[in-house]
Amino acid sequence: MTGLKALTPRGRSFLASGVAALLCALVLGEHDLLRVAVLIIAMPLIASMVVTRTRYRLASTRRLGPARVQAGEESTVTLRLENVTRLPTGLLLVEDTLQYALGTRPRFVLDRMESRGVREIDYKVSSDLRGRFPVGPLSVRIADPFGLVELTRSFTVTDTLVVTPEVVPLPPVRLSGEHSGGGDSRTRSVAAAGDDDVAPREYRQGDDLRRVHWRSTARRGELMVRREEQELQSRGALLLDTRRHAHRGEGPRSSFEVAVSAAASIGVHLSAEGLALRLVTDQGARHVVDSGQSWSLLDTLAVIRQSTARSLEHGVAALRQGGGDGLIIAVLGALDLEEAQALAQLRRPGVTAVAVLLDLASWDRASGNGASWDAVADDGARAARSVLTGAGWRVLGLPAGASLAGVWPEAGNKRSAA
């Protein structure tokens, strides 16, 4: 029945003609016409049986290379179809399912596939929007050589393409206070002392043998290991302002997308330098990124969305509860005086605090609304910046169209916090 439902208009015409010829042959008693009728009826029936059998004997796999790309970059999708039956297929029309953000659905026509035959198809996808996009499922329309039957088979397997924010390479900048428990002075002292001068302790059951301190072991005559407390951990916090009302514009060039890209660029840059980060938003703690694991931060930022929150209260509370952060970096949109004062209190002795403050007036001017923004909020933005710099924050202004790499060197300038 599945094969009969898959008959094309040509196949139905053959079947109807065959049935009509059969009736005429029985009425008229024409044996030759009967043979022709049987042949005409048998053709679509046999074709439907062959196509129906082939339908369940196709295997498909998909490979994304790479499966994680930045916004605007391309990924190659490779489809592999295999005919695992002993019967050859007819014409195949292959169509993969894509979301609109990745482009139009790719369609391919494949000629007859021989028994155990394999075909591979490549196509490109890209997106200017962040997100996790399903690729698939694949659908294949199978037709017999005579065009009598056409059957659609849909596979269920899908793959996911992760489109991360654009990451801008940043120049190296010396940020003091980025190591917990002592800042730069402790970093230099440990580096100068070396592993041989680290105070060891006695070996305990379950200790990793790779931490054995052999010099102390030989001197004491018993197994000694390095103390975990002496291991220096670099820690920092990254605050991203996702409040909808604190940003301007729509699409990839909006202030929110620029803020997400800035957070991704800073996170990747600091992670490569061995800094463990906590990602915090206006809604509280969001994600912990170990040093060298920037891909997890990018995956989180790929799906982050604007919030309806009206204040940074939860984000500030999460930063305050963290403790031990030697470095705080905040990527901020619109900021009022009260919020600036709350952030200013996070700056303690030995802690480096950097604020990337988006110049929203430039986004309003680009959209033709500059006059209303300047009249309402420009004075408040200047006051908030003054509060942060007065508390020792290093404030970087980021206008529309500017590159973060161009203003990032100011993060190492202590005078920007004066």
Contacts in CASP RR format, 6 or more apart in sequence:
PFRMAT RR
TARGET T0000
AUTHOR 0000-0000-0000
METHOD contacts of the structure
MODEL  1
MTGLKALTPRGRSFLASGVAALLCALVLGEHDLLRVAVLIIAMPLIASMV
VTRTRYRLASTRRLGPARVQAGEESTVTLRLENVTRLPTGLLLVEDTLQY
ALGTRPRFVLDRMESRGVREIDYKVSSDLRGRFPVGPLSVRIADPFGLVE
LTRSFTVTDTLVVTPEVVPLPPVRLSGEHSGGGDSRTRSVAAAGDDDVAP
REYRQGDDLRRVHWRSTARRGELMVRREEQELQSRGALLLDTRRHAHRGE
GPRSSFEVAVSAAASIGVHLSAEGLALRLVTDQGARHVVDSGQSWSLLDT
LAVIRQSTARSLEHGVAALRQGGGDGLIIAVLGALDLEEAQALAQLRRPG
VTAVAVLLDLASWDRASGNGASWDAVADDGARAARSVLTGAGWRVLGLPA
GASLAGVWPEAGNKRSAA
2 52 0 8 1.000
2 55 0 8 1.000
2 151 0 8 1.000
3 48 0 8 1.000
3 49 0 8 1.000
3 51 0 8 1.000
3 52 0 8 1.000
3 149 0 8 1.000
3 151 0 8 1.000
4 48 0 8 1.000
6 48 0 8 1.000
6 51 0 8 1.000
6 52 0 8 1.000
6 149 0 8 1.000
6 150 0 8 1.000
6 151 0 8 1.000
6 152 0 8 1.000
7 15 0 8 1.000
7 44 0 8 1.000
7 48 0 8 1.000
7 148 0 8 1.000
7 149 0 8 1.000
8 143 0 8 1.000
8 147 0 8 1.000
8 148 0 8 1.000
8 149 0 8 1.000
8 150 0 8 1.000
10 146 0 8 1.000
10 147 0 8 1.000
10 148 0 8 1.000
11 44 0 8 1.000
11 47 0 8 1.000
11 147 0 8 1.000
11 148 0 8 1.000
11 149 0 8 1.000
12 44 0 8 1.000
14 40 0 8 1.000
14 41 0 8 1.000
14 43 0 8 1.000
14 44 0 8 1.000
14 148 0 8 1.000
15 40 0 8 1.000
15 41 0 8 1.000
15 44 0 8 1.000
15 45 0 8 1.000
17 40 0 8 1.000
18 36 0 8 1.000
18 37 0 8 1.000
18 40 0 8 1.000
18 41 0 8 1.000
19 37 0 8 1.000
19 41 0 8 1.000
20 37 0 8 1.000
21 33 0 8 1.000
21 36 0 8 1.000
21 37 0 8 1.000
21 40 0 8 1.000
22 34 0 8 1.000
22 37 0 8 1.000
22 38 0 8 1.000
22 41 0 8 1.000
24 30 0 8 1.000
24 33 0 8 1.000
24 37 0 8 1.000
25 31 0 8 1.000
25 33 0 8 1.000
25 34 0 8 1.000
25 36 0 8 1.000
25 37 0 8 1.000
26 34 0 8 1.000
43 146 0 8 1.000
43 148 0 8 1.000
44 148 0 8 1.000
44 149 0 8 1.000
47 144 0 8 1.000
47 146 0 8 1.000
47 147 0 8 1.000
47 148 0 8 1.000
47 149 0 8 1.000
48 148 0 8 1.000
48 149 0 8 1.000
50 87 0 8 1.000
50 144 0 8 1.000
50 149 0 8 1.000
51 90 0 8 1.000
51 142 0 8 1.000
51 143 0 8 1.000
51 144 0 8 1.000
51 149 0 8 1.000
51 150 0 8 1.000
51 151 0 8 1.000
52 151 0 8 1.000
53 85 0 8 1.000
53 87 0 8 1.000
54 83 0 8 1.000
54 85 0 8 1.000
54 87 0 8 1.000
54 89 0 8 1.000
54 90 0 8 1.000
54 142 0 8 1.000
55 142 0 8 1.000
55 151 0 8 1.000
55 153 0 8 1.000
57 83 0 8 1.000
57 84 0 8 1.000
57 85 0 8 1.000
57 87 0 8 1.000
58 81 0 8 1.000
58 82 0 8 1.000
58 83 0 8 1.000
58 84 0 8 1.000
58 89 0 8 1.000
58 140 0 8 1.000
58 142 0 8 1.000
58 153 0 8 1.000
59 81 0 8 1.000
59 82 0 8 1.000
59 84 0 8 1.000
60 79 0 8 1.000
60 80 0 8 1.000
60 81 0 8 1.000
60 82 0 8 1.000
60 138 0 8 1.000
60 140 0 8 1.000
60 155 0 8 1.000
60 157 0 8 1.000
61 79 0 8 1.000
61 80 0 8 1.000
61 157 0 8 1.000
62 77 0 8 1.000
62 78 0 8 1.000
62 79 0 8 1.000
62 80 0 8 1.000
62 96 0 8 1.000
62 135 0 8 1.000
62 136 0 8 1.000
62 138 0 8 1.000
62 157 0 8 1.000
62 159 0 8 1.000
63 77 0 8 1.000
63 78 0 8 1.000
63 80 0 8 1.000
64 75 0 8 1.000
64 76 0 8 1.000
64 77 0 8 1.000
64 78 0 8 1.000
64 135 0 8 1.000
64 159 0 8 1.000
64 161 0 8 1.000
65 75 0 8 1.000
65 76 0 8 1.000
65 77 0 8 1.000
65 78 0 8 1.000
66 75 0 8 1.000
67 75 0 8 1.000
67 159 0 8 1.000
67 160 0 8 1.000
67 161 0 8 1.000
67 162 0 8 1.000
68 161 0 8 1.000
68 162 0 8 1.000
68 164 0 8 1.000
68 295 0 8 1.000
68 298 0 8 1.000
68 299 0 8 1.000
69 75 0 8 1.000
69 126 0 8 1.000
69 161 0 8 1.000
69 162 0 8 1.000
69 163 0 8 1.000
69 164 0 8 1.000
70 163 0 8 1.000
70 164 0 8 1.000
70 165 0 8 1.000
70 166 0 8 1.000
70 167 0 8 1.000
71 127 0 8 1.000
71 128 0 8 1.000
71 129 0 8 1.000
71 130 0 8 1.000
71 163 0 8 1.000
71 164 0 8 1.000
71 165 0 8 1.000
71 166 0 8 1.000
71 252 0 8 1.000
72 126 0 8 1.000
72 127 0 8 1.000
72 128 0 8 1.000
72 163 0 8 1.000
72 166 0 8 1.000
73 126 0 8 1.000
74 124 0 8 1.000
74 125 0 8 1.000
74 126 0 8 1.000
75 124 0 8 1.000
75 125 0 8 1.000
75 126 0 8 1.000
75 161 0 8 1.000
76 122 0 8 1.000
76 123 0 8 1.000
76 124 0 8 1.000
77 96 0 8 1.000
77 106 0 8 1.000
77 122 0 8 1.000
77 123 0 8 1.000
77 124 0 8 1.000
77 125 0 8 1.000
77 135 0 8 1.000
78 120 0 8 1.000
78 121 0 8 1.000
78 122 0 8 1.000
79 94 0 8 1.000
79 96 0 8 1.000
79 120 0 8 1.000
79 121 0 8 1.000
79 122 0 8 1.000
79 123 0 8 1.000
79 138 0 8 1.000
80 118 0 8 1.000
80 119 0 8 1.000
80 120 0 8 1.000
81 92 0 8 1.000
81 94 0 8 1.000
81 110 0 8 1.000
81 113 0 8 1.000
81 118 0 8 1.000
81 119 0 8 1.000
81 120 0 8 1.000
81 121 0 8 1.000
81 140 0 8 1.000
82 116 0 8 1.000
82 117 0 8 1.000
82 118 0 8 1.000
82 119 0 8 1.000
83 89 0 8 1.000
83 113 0 8 1.000
83 114 0 8 1.000
83 115 0 8 1.000
83 116 0 8 1.000
83 117 0 8 1.000
83 118 0 8 1.000
84 116 0 8 1.000
85 115 0 8 1.000
86 115 0 8 1.000
86 116 0 8 1.000
87 115 0 8 1.000
88 112 0 8 1.000
88 113 0 8 1.000
88 114 0 8 1.000
88 115 0 8 1.000
89 112 0 8 1.000
89 113 0 8 1.000
89 142 0 8 1.000
90 111 0 8 1.000
90 112 0 8 1.000
90 113 0 8 1.000
90 142 0 8 1.000
90 143 0 8 1.000
90 144 0 8 1.000
90 145 0 8 1.000
91 109 0 8 1.000
91 110 0 8 1.000
91 111 0 8 1.000
91 112 0 8 1.000
91 142 0 8 1.000
91 143 0 8 1.000
91 145 0 8 1.000
91 147 0 8 1.000
92 109 0 8 1.000
92 110 0 8 1.000
92 111 0 8 1.000
92 113 0 8 1.000
92 140 0 8 1.000
92 141 0 8 1.000
92 142 0 8 1.000
92 143 0 8 1.000
93 107 0 8 1.000
93 108 0 8 1.000
93 109 0 8 1.000
93 110 0 8 1.000
93 140 0 8 1.000
93 141 0 8 1.000
93 143 0 8 1.000
94 107 0 8 1.000
94 108 0 8 1.000
94 109 0 8 1.000
94 110 0 8 1.000
94 121 0 8 1.000
94 138 0 8 1.000
94 139 0 8 1.000
94 140 0 8 1.000
94 141 0 8 1.000
95 105 0 8 1.000
95 106 0 8 1.000
95 107 0 8 1.000
95 108 0 8 1.000
95 138 0 8 1.000
95 139 0 8 1.000
95 140 0 8 1.000
95 141 0 8 1.000
96 105 0 8 1.000
96 106 0 8 1.000
96 123 0 8 1.000
96 135 0 8 1.000
96 136 0 8 1.000
96 138 0 8 1.000
96 139 0 8 1.000
97 105 0 8 1.000
97 134 0 8 1.000
97 135 0 8 1.000
97 136 0 8 1.000
97 137 0 8 1.000
97 138 0 8 1.000
97 139 0 8 1.000
97 158 0 8 1.000
98 104 0 8 1.000
98 105 0 8 1.000
98 106 0 8 1.000
98 125 0 8 1.000
98 133 0 8 1.000
98 135 0 8 1.000
98 136 0 8 1.000
99 133 0 8 1.000
99 134 0 8 1.000
101 127 0 8 1.000
101 128 0 8 1.000
101 129 0 8 1.000
101 133 0 8 1.000
102 125 0 8 1.000
102 126 0 8 1.000
102 127 0 8 1.000
102 133 0 8 1.000
102 135 0 8 1.000
102 161 0 8 1.000
103 125 0 8 1.000
103 127 0 8 1.000
106 123 0 8 1.000
108 121 0 8 1.000
110 119 0 8 1.000
110 121 0 8 1.000
112 145 0 8 1.000
113 119 0 8 1.000
125 135 0 8 1.000
125 161 0 8 1.000
127 133 0 8 1.000
127 161 0 8 1.000
127 163 0 8 1.000
128 252 0 8 1.000
129 163 0 8 1.000
129 251 0 8 1.000
129 252 0 8 1.000
130 163 0 8 1.000
130 164 0 8 1.000
130 165 0 8 1.000
130 257 0 8 1.000
130 260 0 8 1.000
130 301 0 8 1.000
130 302 0 8 1.000
130 303 0 8 1.000
130 304 0 8 1.000
131 162 0 8 1.000
131 163 0 8 1.000
131 302 0 8 1.000
131 303 0 8 1.000
132 160 0 8 1.000
132 161 0 8 1.000
132 162 0 8 1.000
132 163 0 8 1.000
132 302 0 8 1.000
132 303 0 8 1.000
133 160 0 8 1.000
133 161 0 8 1.000
133 162 0 8 1.000
133 163 0 8 1.000
134 158 0 8 1.000
134 159 0 8 1.000
134 160 0 8 1.000
134 161 0 8 1.000
135 158 0 8 1.000
135 159 0 8 1.000
135 160 0 8 1.000
135 161 0 8 1.000
136 155 0 8 1.000
136 157 0 8 1.000
136 158 0 8 1.000
136 159 0 8 1.000
137 154 0 8 1.000
137 155 0 8 1.000
137 156 0 8 1.000
137 157 0 8 1.000
137 158 0 8 1.000
138 154 0 8 1.000
138 155 0 8 1.000
138 157 0 8 1.000
139 152 0 8 1.000
139 153 0 8 1.000
139 154 0 8 1.000
139 155 0 8 1.000
140 152 0 8 1.000
140 153 0 8 1.000
140 154 0 8 1.000
140 155 0 8 1.000
141 150 0 8 1.000
141 151 0 8 1.000
141 152 0 8 1.000
141 153 0 8 1.000
142 150 0 8 1.000
142 151 0 8 1.000
142 152 0 8 1.000
142 153 0 8 1.000
143 149 0 8 1.000
143 150 0 8 1.000
143 151 0 8 1.000
162 298 0 8 1.000
162 299 0 8 1.000
162 302 0 8 1.000
163 302 0 8 1.000
164 264 0 8 1.000
164 298 0 8 1.000
164 299 0 8 1.000
164 301 0 8 1.000
164 302 0 8 1.000
165 257 0 8 1.000
165 260 0 8 1.000
165 261 0 8 1.000
165 263 0 8 1.000
165 264 0 8 1.000
165 298 0 8 1.000
165 301 0 8 1.000
165 302 0 8 1.000
166 261 0 8 1.000
166 264 0 8 1.000
166 265 0 8 1.000
167 261 0 8 1.000
167 264 0 8 1.000
167 265 0 8 1.000
167 268 0 8 1.000
167 298 0 8 1.000
168 261 0 8 1.000
168 262 0 8 1.000
168 265 0 8 1.000
168 403 0 8 1.000
168 404 0 8 1.000
168 405 0 8 1.000
169 265 0 8 1.000
169 269 0 8 1.000
169 405 0 8 1.000
170 265 0 8 1.000
170 266 0 8 1.000
170 269 0 8 1.000
170 404 0 8 1.000
170 405 0 8 1.000
170 408 0 8 1.000
171 405 0 8 1.000
171 408 0 8 1.000
171 409 0 8 1.000
172 273 0 8 1.000
173 408 0 8 1.000
173 409 0 8 1.000
173 411 0 8 1.000
173 412 0 8 1.000
174 412 0 8 1.000
175 327 0 8 1.000
175 352 0 8 1.000
175 354 0 8 1.000
175 411 0 8 1.000
175 412 0 8 1.000
176 183 0 8 1.000
176 184 0 8 1.000
176 350 0 8 1.000
176 352 0 8 1.000
177 183 0 8 1.000
177 184 0 8 1.000
177 326 0 8 1.000
177 327 0 8 1.000
177 350 0 8 1.000
177 351 0 8 1.000
177 352 0 8 1.000
178 234 0 8 1.000
178 236 0 8 1.000
178 270 0 8 1.000
178 275 0 8 1.000
178 326 0 8 1.000
178 327 0 8 1.000
178 352 0 8 1.000
179 186 0 8 1.000
179 187 0 8 1.000
179 232 0 8 1.000
179 233 0 8 1.000
179 234 0 8 1.000
179 235 0 8 1.000
179 326 0 8 1.000
180 233 0 8 1.000
180 234 0 8 1.000
180 235 0 8 1.000
180 236 0 8 1.000
180 324 0 8 1.000
180 325 0 8 1.000
180 326 0 8 1.000
181 324 0 8 1.000
181 326 0 8 1.000
182 350 0 8 1.000
183 326 0 8 1.000
183 350 0 8 1.000
186 232 0 8 1.000
187 232 0 8 1.000
190 230 0 8 1.000
190 232 0 8 1.000
195 213 0 8 1.000
195 226 0 8 1.000
196 215 0 8 1.000
198 213 0 8 1.000
198 226 0 8 1.000
198 227 0 8 1.000
198 230 0 8 1.000
199 227 0 8 1.000
199 230 0 8 1.000
200 213 0 8 1.000
200 216 0 8 1.000
200 224 0 8 1.000
200 225 0 8 1.000
200 226 0 8 1.000
200 227 0 8 1.000
201 224 0 8 1.000
201 225 0 8 1.000
201 227 0 8 1.000
202 222 0 8 1.000
202 223 0 8 1.000
202 224 0 8 1.000
202 225 0 8 1.000
203 212 0 8 1.000
203 222 0 8 1.000
203 223 0 8 1.000
203 224 0 8 1.000
203 225 0 8 1.000
204 225 0 8 1.000
207 225 0 8 1.000
208 225 0 8 1.000
211 225 0 8 1.000
211 226 0 8 1.000
212 223 0 8 1.000
212 224 0 8 1.000
212 225 0 8 1.000
213 224 0 8 1.000
213 225 0 8 1.000
213 226 0 8 1.000
216 224 0 8 1.000
217 223 0 8 1.000
217 224 0 8 1.000
233 276 0 8 1.000
234 273 0 8 1.000
234 274 0 8 1.000
234 275 0 8 1.000
234 276 0 8 1.000
234 291 0 8 1.000
235 275 0 8 1.000
235 276 0 8 1.000
235 277 0 8 1.000
235 278 0 8 1.000
235 324 0 8 1.000
235 325 0 8 1.000
235 326 0 8 1.000
235 327 0 8 1.000
236 270 0 8 1.000
236 275 0 8 1.000
236 276 0 8 1.000
236 277 0 8 1.000
236 278 0 8 1.000
236 325 0 8 1.000
236 326 0 8 1.000
236 327 0 8 1.000
236 328 0 8 1.000
236 329 0 8 1.000
237 277 0 8 1.000
237 278 0 8 1.000
237 280 0 8 1.000
237 319 0 8 1.000
237 322 0 8 1.000
237 325 0 8 1.000
237 327 0 8 1.000
237 328 0 8 1.000
237 329 0 8 1.000
238 263 0 8 1.000
238 266 0 8 1.000
238 267 0 8 1.000
238 270 0 8 1.000
238 277 0 8 1.000
238 278 0 8 1.000
238 279 0 8 1.000
238 280 0 8 1.000
238 329 0 8 1.000
238 330 0 8 1.000
238 331 0 8 1.000
239 280 0 8 1.000
239 281 0 8 1.000
239 312 0 8 1.000
239 315 0 8 1.000
239 319 0 8 1.000
239 328 0 8 1.000
239 329 0 8 1.000
239 330 0 8 1.000
239 331 0 8 1.000
239 332 0 8 1.000
240 259 0 8 1.000
240 260 0 8 1.000
240 263 0 8 1.000
240 279 0 8 1.000
240 280 0 8 1.000
240 281 0 8 1.000
240 282 0 8 1.000
240 286 0 8 1.000
240 301 0 8 1.000
240 304 0 8 1.000
240 331 0 8 1.000
241 247 0 8 1.000
241 259 0 8 1.000
241 281 0 8 1.000
241 282 0 8 1.000
241 312 0 8 1.000
241 330 0 8 1.000
241 331 0 8 1.000
241 332 0 8 1.000
241 333 0 8 1.000
241 335 0 8 1.000
242 256 0 8 1.000
242 259 0 8 1.000
242 281 0 8 1.000
242 282 0 8 1.000
242 283 0 8 1.000
242 304 0 8 1.000
242 305 0 8 1.000
242 306 0 8 1.000
242 307 0 8 1.000
242 309 0 8 1.000
243 282 0 8 1.000
243 306 0 8 1.000
243 307 0 8 1.000
243 308 0 8 1.000
243 309 0 8 1.000
243 310 0 8 1.000
243 311 0 8 1.000
243 312 0 8 1.000
243 333 0 8 1.000
243 334 0 8 1.000
244 256 0 8 1.000
244 306 0 8 1.000
244 307 0 8 1.000
244 308 0 8 1.000
245 310 0 8 1.000
245 334 0 8 1.000
246 332 0 8 1.000
246 333 0 8 1.000
246 334 0 8 1.000
246 335 0 8 1.000
247 254 0 8 1.000
247 255 0 8 1.000
247 256 0 8 1.000
247 259 0 8 1.000
247 306 0 8 1.000
247 333 0 8 1.000
247 334 0 8 1.000
247 358 0 8 1.000
247 360 0 8 1.000
248 254 0 8 1.000
248 255 0 8 1.000
248 360 0 8 1.000
248 363 0 8 1.000
248 364 0 8 1.000
248 367 0 8 1.000
248 373 0 8 1.000
249 255 0 8 1.000
249 256 0 8 1.000
249 363 0 8 1.000
249 367 0 8 1.000
251 257 0 8 1.000
253 400 0 8 1.000
253 401 0 8 1.000
254 363 0 8 1.000
255 333 0 8 1.000
255 358 0 8 1.000
255 360 0 8 1.000
255 363 0 8 1.000
255 400 0 8 1.000
256 306 0 8 1.000
258 358 0 8 1.000
258 398 0 8 1.000
258 400 0 8 1.000
258 401 0 8 1.000
259 331 0 8 1.000
259 332 0 8 1.000
259 333 0 8 1.000
259 356 0 8 1.000
259 358 0 8 1.000
260 301 0 8 1.000
260 304 0 8 1.000
261 404 0 8 1.000
262 331 0 8 1.000
262 356 0 8 1.000
262 398 0 8 1.000
262 404 0 8 1.000
263 279 0 8 1.000
263 301 0 8 1.000
263 331 0 8 1.000
264 297 0 8 1.000
264 298 0 8 1.000
264 301 0 8 1.000
265 404 0 8 1.000
265 405 0 8 1.000
266 329 0 8 1.000
266 331 0 8 1.000
266 356 0 8 1.000
266 404 0 8 1.000
267 277 0 8 1.000
267 289 0 8 1.000
267 294 0 8 1.000
267 297 0 8 1.000
268 294 0 8 1.000
268 297 0 8 1.000
268 298 0 8 1.000
270 277 0 8 1.000
270 327 0 8 1.000
270 329 0 8 1.000
271 277 0 8 1.000
271 289 0 8 1.000
271 291 0 8 1.000
271 292 0 8 1.000
271 293 0 8 1.000
271 294 0 8 1.000
271 297 0 8 1.000
272 292 0 8 1.000
272 294 0 8 1.000
274 291 0 8 1.000
274 292 0 8 1.000
275 291 0 8 1.000
275 327 0 8 1.000
276 288 0 8 1.000
276 289 0 8 1.000
276 290 0 8 1.000
276 291 0 8 1.000
277 288 0 8 1.000
277 289 0 8 1.000
277 297 0 8 1.000
278 285 0 8 1.000
278 287 0 8 1.000
278 288 0 8 1.000
278 289 0 8 1.000
278 318 0 8 1.000
278 322 0 8 1.000
278 325 0 8 1.000
279 285 0 8 1.000
279 286 0 8 1.000
279 287 0 8 1.000
279 288 0 8 1.000
279 289 0 8 1.000
279 297 0 8 1.000
279 300 0 8 1.000
279 301 0 8 1.000
280 286 0 8 1.000
280 315 0 8 1.000
280 318 0 8 1.000
280 319 0 8 1.000
281 304 0 8 1.000
281 307 0 8 1.000
281 315 0 8 1.000
282 307 0 8 1.000
282 309 0 8 1.000
282 311 0 8 1.000
282 312 0 8 1.000
282 313 0 8 1.000
282 314 0 8 1.000
282 315 0 8 1.000
283 307 0 8 1.000
283 309 0 8 1.000
283 314 0 8 1.000
283 315 0 8 1.000
284 314 0 8 1.000
284 315 0 8 1.000
284 317 0 8 1.000
284 318 0 8 1.000
285 315 0 8 1.000
285 318 0 8 1.000
286 300 0 8 1.000
286 304 0 8 1.000
287 296 0 8 1.000
287 297 0 8 1.000
287 300 0 8 1.000
289 296 0 8 1.000
289 297 0 8 1.000
290 296 0 8 1.000
311 339 0 8 1.000
312 339 0 8 1.000
312 342 0 8 1.000
312 343 0 8 1.000
313 342 0 8 1.000
316 339 0 8 1.000
316 342 0 8 1.000
316 343 0 8 1.000
316 346 0 8 1.000
319 325 0 8 1.000
319 328 0 8 1.000
319 346 0 8 1.000
320 346 0 8 1.000
325 351 0 8 1.000
326 350 0 8 1.000
326 351 0 8 1.000
326 352 0 8 1.000
327 351 0 8 1.000
327 352 0 8 1.000
327 353 0 8 1.000
327 354 0 8 1.000
328 346 0 8 1.000
328 347 0 8 1.000
328 351 0 8 1.000
328 352 0 8 1.000
328 353 0 8 1.000
328 354 0 8 1.000
329 353 0 8 1.000
329 354 0 8 1.000
329 355 0 8 1.000
329 356 0 8 1.000
330 343 0 8 1.000
330 353 0 8 1.000
330 354 0 8 1.000
330 355 0 8 1.000
330 356 0 8 1.000
331 356 0 8 1.000
331 358 0 8 1.000
332 355 0 8 1.000
332 356 0 8 1.000
332 357 0 8 1.000
332 358 0 8 1.000
333 357 0 8 1.000
333 358 0 8 1.000
333 360 0 8 1.000
334 360 0 8 1.000
334 377 0 8 1.000
334 381 0 8 1.000
335 343 0 8 1.000
335 357 0 8 1.000
335 381 0 8 1.000
335 384 0 8 1.000
336 380 0 8 1.000
336 384 0 8 1.000
337 380 0 8 1.000
337 383 0 8 1.000
337 384 0 8 1.000
337 387 0 8 1.000
339 384 0 8 1.000
340 383 0 8 1.000
340 384 0 8 1.000
340 385 0 8 1.000
340 387 0 8 1.000
340 388 0 8 1.000
341 387 0 8 1.000
343 353 0 8 1.000
343 355 0 8 1.000
343 388 0 8 1.000
343 393 0 8 1.000
344 387 0 8 1.000
344 388 0 8 1.000
344 390 0 8 1.000
344 391 0 8 1.000
344 392 0 8 1.000
344 393 0 8 1.000
345 391 0 8 1.000
346 353 0 8 1.000
347 353 0 8 1.000
347 391 0 8 1.000
347 392 0 8 1.000
347 393 0 8 1.000
352 394 0 8 1.000
353 388 0 8 1.000
353 391 0 8 1.000
353 392 0 8 1.000
353 393 0 8 1.000
353 394 0 8 1.000
353 417 0 8 1.000
354 393 0 8 1.000
354 394 0 8 1.000
354 395 0 8 1.000
354 396 0 8 1.000
354 411 0 8 1.000
355 388 0 8 1.000
355 393 0 8 1.000
355 394 0 8 1.000
355 395 0 8 1.000
355 396 0 8 1.000
356 396 0 8 1.000
356 397 0 8 1.000
356 398 0 8 1.000
356 404 0 8 1.000
356 407 0 8 1.000
357 381 0 8 1.000
357 384 0 8 1.000
357 385 0 8 1.000
357 388 0 8 1.000
357 395 0 8 1.000
357 396 0 8 1.000
357 397 0 8 1.000
357 398 0 8 1.000
358 397 0 8 1.000
358 398 0 8 1.000
358 399 0 8 1.000
359 381 0 8 1.000
359 397 0 8 1.000
359 398 0 8 1.000
359 399 0 8 1.000
359 400 0 8 1.000
360 373 0 8 1.000
360 377 0 8 1.000
360 381 0 8 1.000
361 370 0 8 1.000
361 373 0 8 1.000
361 374 0 8 1.000
361 377 0 8 1.000
361 378 0 8 1.000
361 381 0 8 1.000
362 399 0 8 1.000
362 400 0 8 1.000
362 401 0 8 1.000
363 400 0 8 1.000
364 370 0 8 1.000
364 372 0 8 1.000
364 373 0 8 1.000
364 374 0 8 1.000
365 373 0 8 1.000
365 400 0 8 1.000
366 400 0 8 1.000
385 395 0 8 1.000
388 395 0 8 1.000
389 395 0 8 1.000
389 416 0 8 1.000
389 417 0 8 1.000
389 418 0 8 1.000
390 417 0 8 1.000
390 418 0 8 1.000
392 417 0 8 1.000
392 418 0 8 1.000
393 417 0 8 1.000
394 410 0 8 1.000
394 411 0 8 1.000
394 412 0 8 1.000
394 413 0 8 1.000
394 414 0 8 1.000
394 416 0 8 1.000
394 417 0 8 1.000
395 416 0 8 1.000
395 417 0 8 1.000
396 407 0 8 1.000
396 408 0 8 1.000
396 410 0 8 1.000
396 411 0 8 1.000
396 416 0 8 1.000
397 407 0 8 1.000
398 404 0 8 1.000
398 407 0 8 1.000
410 416 0 8 1.000
END
